[in-house]
Amino acid sequence: MNEDLINWILVVVTGLVAVHGLTYRDDDGERPWVHLLFGCIALIFFMRFLFADILGVF
């Protein structure tokens, strides 16, 4: 597979995981800390793939 395609797939997947993790609420309206933790980790990886691999900023 092409490296650019893999980078775009990783950006989309980590972006979706980050959005889900940071916006998820349970039945009581609370935000579980595990979802926030993994959402933040996914956001860091999303930014790394986007800025370093795709845009070439770093």
VEXSEZA-873846 format. One record per atom (N, C-alpha, C): residue number from 1; residue in one letter; chain; atom name; x, y, z. Coordinates in steps of 0.1 Angstrom, whole numbers, plus 2048, in hexadecimal, padded with zeros to 3 digits. Layout:
N
(NUM; A; A; CA; (X; Y; Z))
...
//
This chain:
58
(1; M; A; N; (808; 7F4; 800))
(1; M; A; CA; (800; 800; 800))
(1; M; A; C; (809; 80C; 800))
(2; N; A; N; (803; 817; 7FB))
(2; N; A; CA; (80A; 824; 7FB))
(2; N; A; C; (80B; 829; 809))
(3; E; A; N; (817; 82F; 80C))
(3; E; A; CA; (819; 835; 819))
(3; E; A; C; (80F; 840; 81C))
(4; D; A; N; (80C; 849; 812))
(4; D; A; CA; (803; 854; 814))
(4; D; A; C; (7F5; 84F; 818))
(5; L; A; N; (7F1; 844; 811))
(5; L; A; CA; (7E4; 83E; 814))
(5; L; A; C; (7E3; 839; 823))
(6; I; A; N; (7EE; 833; 827))
(6; I; A; CA; (7EE; 82E; 835))
(6; I; A; C; (7EE; 839; 83F))
(7; N; A; N; (7F5; 844; 83C))
(7; N; A; CA; (7F5; 850; 844))
(7; N; A; C; (7E7; 856; 845))
(8; W; A; N; (7E0; 857; 83A))
(8; W; A; CA; (7D2; 85C; 83A))
(8; W; A; C; (7C9; 853; 842))
(9; I; A; N; (7CA; 846; 840))
(9; I; A; CA; (7C2; 83D; 848))
(9; I; A; C; (7C4; 83E; 857))
(10; L; A; N; (7D1; 840; 85B))
(10; L; A; CA; (7D4; 842; 869))
(10; L; A; C; (7CF; 84F; 86E))
(11; V; A; N; (7CF; 859; 866))
(11; V; A; CA; (7CA; 866; 86B))
(11; V; A; C; (7BB; 865; 86D))
(12; V; A; N; (7B4; 85F; 864))
(12; V; A; CA; (7A5; 85D; 865))
(12; V; A; C; (7A1; 855; 871))
(13; V; A; N; (7A8; 84A; 873))
(13; V; A; CA; (7A5; 841; 87E))
(13; V; A; C; (7A8; 847; 88B))
(14; T; A; N; (7B4; 84D; 88D))
(14; T; A; CA; (7B7; 853; 89A))
(14; T; A; C; (7AE; 85F; 89C))
(15; G; A; N; (7AA; 866; 892))
(15; G; A; CA; (7A1; 872; 893))
(15; G; A; C; (794; 86D; 898))
(16; L; A; N; (78E; 862; 893))
(16; L; A; CA; (781; 85D; 897))
(16; L; A; C; (782; 858; 8A6))
(17; V; A; N; (78D; 851; 8A9))
(17; V; A; CA; (78F; 84D; 8B7))
(17; V; A; C; (790; 859; 8C0))
(18; A; A; N; (797; 863; 8BD))
(18; A; A; CA; (798; 86F; 8C5))
(18; A; A; C; (78B; 876; 8C7))
(19; V; A; N; (783; 877; 8BD))
(19; V; A; CA; (776; 87E; 8BE))
(19; V; A; C; (76D; 876; 8C7))
(20; H; A; N; (76D; 869; 8C5))
(20; H; A; CA; (764; 860; 8CD))
(20; H; A; C; (768; 861; 8DB))
(21; G; A; N; (775; 85F; 8DE))
(21; G; A; CA; (77A; 85F; 8EC))
(21; G; A; C; (778; 86C; 8F3))
(22; L; A; N; (779; 877; 8EC))
(22; L; A; CA; (777; 884; 8F3))
(22; L; A; C; (769; 889; 8F4))
(23; T; A; N; (760; 883; 8EC))
(23; T; A; CA; (752; 888; 8EC))
(23; T; A; C; (748; 87E; 8F3))
(24; Y; A; N; (74D; 872; 8F6))
(24; Y; A; CA; (745; 867; 8FB))
(24; Y; A; C; (73F; 86B; 909))
(25; R; A; N; (733; 868; 90B))
(25; R; A; CA; (72D; 869; 919))
(25; R; A; C; (725; 85C; 91B))
(26; D; A; N; (725; 857; 928))
(26; D; A; CA; (71E; 84B; 92B))
(26; D; A; C; (70F; 84F; 92D))
(27; D; A; N; (707; 845; 932))
(27; D; A; CA; (6F9; 847; 934))
(27; D; A; C; (6F6; 852; 93F))
(28; D; A; N; (6FF; 854; 948))
(28; D; A; CA; (6FD; 85E; 952))
(28; D; A; C; (701; 86C; 94E))
(29; G; A; N; (707; 86D; 942))
(29; G; A; CA; (70C; 87A; 93E))
(29; G; A; C; (71A; 87D; 942))
(30; E; A; N; (721; 873; 948))
(30; E; A; CA; (72F; 875; 94D))
(30; E; A; C; (738; 871; 941))
(31; R; A; N; (744; 876; 942))
(31; R; A; CA; (74F; 873; 939))
(31; R; A; C; (759; 86A; 940))
(32; P; A; N; (75A; 85D; 93C))
(32; P; A; CA; (763; 854; 943))
(32; P; A; C; (771; 858; 940))
(33; W; A; N; (77A; 857; 94A))
(33; W; A; CA; (788; 85C; 949))
(33; W; A; C; (78F; 853; 93E))
(34; V; A; N; (78C; 847; 93D))
(34; V; A; CA; (793; 83E; 933))
(34; V; A; C; (790; 843; 925))
(35; H; A; N; (784; 847; 922))
(35; H; A; CA; (781; 84D; 915))
(35; H; A; C; (789; 85A; 912))
(36; L; A; N; (789; 862; 91C))
(36; L; A; CA; (791; 86F; 91B))
(36; L; A; C; (7A0; 86C; 919))
(37; L; A; N; (7A5; 862; 920))
(37; L; A; CA; (7B3; 85F; 91F))
(37; L; A; C; (7B7; 85A; 911))
(38; F; A; N; (7AF; 850; 90C))
(38; F; A; CA; (7B2; 84B; 8FF))
(38; F; A; C; (7AF; 854; 8F4))
(39; G; A; N; (7A5; 85D; 8F6))
(39; G; A; CA; (7A2; 868; 8ED))
(39; G; A; C; (7AE; 871; 8EB))
(40; C; A; N; (7B4; 875; 8F7))
(40; C; A; CA; (7BF; 87E; 8F6))
(40; C; A; C; (7CB; 877; 8F0))
(41; I; A; N; (7CD; 86B; 8F3))
(41; I; A; CA; (7D8; 863; 8EC))
(41; I; A; C; (7D6; 863; 8DD))
(42; A; A; N; (7CA; 860; 8D9))
(42; A; A; CA; (7C7; 85F; 8CB))
(42; A; A; C; (7C9; 86D; 8C4))
(43; L; A; N; (7C5; 877; 8CB))
(43; L; A; CA; (7C7; 885; 8C6))
(43; L; A; C; (7D6; 888; 8C4))
(44; I; A; N; (7DE; 884; 8CD))
(44; I; A; CA; (7ED; 886; 8CB))
(44; I; A; C; (7F2; 87E; 8BF))
(45; F; A; N; (7EE; 872; 8BD))
(45; F; A; CA; (7F2; 86A; 8B1))
(45; F; A; C; (7EC; 870; 8A4))
(46; F; A; N; (7DF; 875; 8A5))
(46; F; A; CA; (7D9; 87C; 899))
(46; F; A; C; (7E1; 888; 895))
(47; M; A; N; (7E5; 890; 89F))
(47; M; A; CA; (7ED; 89C; 89B))
(47; M; A; C; (7FB; 898; 896))
(48; R; A; N; (801; 88E; 89C))
(48; R; A; CA; (80E; 889; 897))
(48; R; A; C; (80D; 884; 889))
(49; F; A; N; (804; 87C; 885))
(49; F; A; CA; (802; 877; 878))
(49; F; A; C; (7FF; 883; 86E))
(50; L; A; N; (7F6; 88C; 872))
(50; L; A; CA; (7F3; 896; 869))
(50; L; A; C; (7FE; 8A0; 867))
(51; F; A; N; (804; 8A5; 871))
(51; F; A; CA; (80E; 8AF; 870))
(51; F; A; C; (81C; 8AA; 86B))
(52; A; A; N; (820; 89E; 870))
(52; A; A; CA; (82D; 899; 86D))
(52; A; A; C; (82D; 891; 860))
(53; D; A; N; (824; 888; 85E))
(53; D; A; CA; (824; 87F; 852))
(53; D; A; C; (81D; 885; 846))
(54; I; A; N; (812; 88C; 848))
(54; I; A; CA; (80B; 891; 83C))
(54; I; A; C; (80F; 89F; 838))
(55; L; A; N; (80F; 8A8; 842))
(55; L; A; CA; (812; 8B6; 83E))
(55; L; A; C; (821; 8B8; 83E))
(56; G; A; N; (829; 8B0; 845))
(56; G; A; CA; (837; 8B2; 845))
(56; G; A; C; (83C; 8BE; 84D))
(57; V; A; N; (835; 8C2; 857))
(57; V; A; CA; (839; 8CE; 85F))
(57; V; A; C; (845; 8CB; 867))
(58; F; A; N; (846; 8C0; 86D))
(58; F; A; CA; (851; 8BC; 876))
(58; F; A; C; (85B; 8B4; 86E))
//
